Amino acid sequence: MSFKYNNISKSLGPVAAHLVVTLYEKNRLVFHRKEAQTILGENHSAPRILQNLLKHGIISRLKPGTYSLIPFELGFEKNYLGNPTIVARELATKSRKNDQSQSIADYYISHGSAFELHQMVTQPQFVTYVTSPRLIRSRTIQGAEFRFVRCKTKDLFGLCEMWVDKNNKVQASDIERTLLDGLKQPKYCGGLSEVAKAFSIKKGLINSDKLIEYAMKLNIGVVISRLGIIMETYQIGSIKNLEQLQKKLTKTYHLLDPDLPASGTFLAKWRLRLNITKDELMALRGT
């Protein structure tokens, strides 16, 4: 780092070099303006120094007040984004009051992005999904799309921390919560067929009791109906689990796949209209 420090110091000065090296040492490859000001102290202007770093291709701007350090080996690459999951974390967390405080973790990496973290996808993911009770504007940064899904504060459960590189963790939904979010909003996970395949891929790792507990806590009719038929078809969990779900069924019939036309037979047992047949659902298990 001393060689890199000397290079930055010669071109931009010791103050800017101190900022860059400190951010690297703290593994803050994506950082906020307030953090920079705290590191620089009251005697130096963070906006002025950050503008200079932008000009020289040392950092890139992700959004007003949020920046990404550009790896030295990339040279001048002002459109550098970095790891999209880490960027999503910083877009979702409230700004730190100082460099010692913790981010307020009222978010989680969700839907298709969580499917990818848990290695239960069969197709590439091109959107990074984040769920939060706060209203956060979805945006595209340097060609990468970040979509924010709003939830109720009481629904921030079933979460875990996951490593996304050797220095960074993010908060994500655990396997069971990820599957339920997929049943609620299949379009954010590649469609119901991808969600069904994920149940098959993770069958041996799913905690069926936890899955039922989460479903009861969410208490969403369409989720309970879809969960019931998938658990029954793929033989996940116990008869008791299925009975627990049946007790929570609503009177309303729901489409098994919300992205397909409203057709097919009605299945009273799970309050579903089967616009995907049970045979087709079973066939997904082997794909």
Helices and strands as residue ranges (DSSP letters): H 2-12, H 14-25, E 30-32, H 33-40, H 46-55, E 59-63, E 66-69, G 72-74, H 84-92, E 108-109, H 111-117, E 127-132, E 139-141, E 144-150, G 153-155, E 159-163, E 169-173, H 175-184, G 186-189, H 192-201, G 203-205, H 208-218, H 221-233, H 239-247, E 254-255, E 265-267, G 268-270, E 272-274, H 278-284
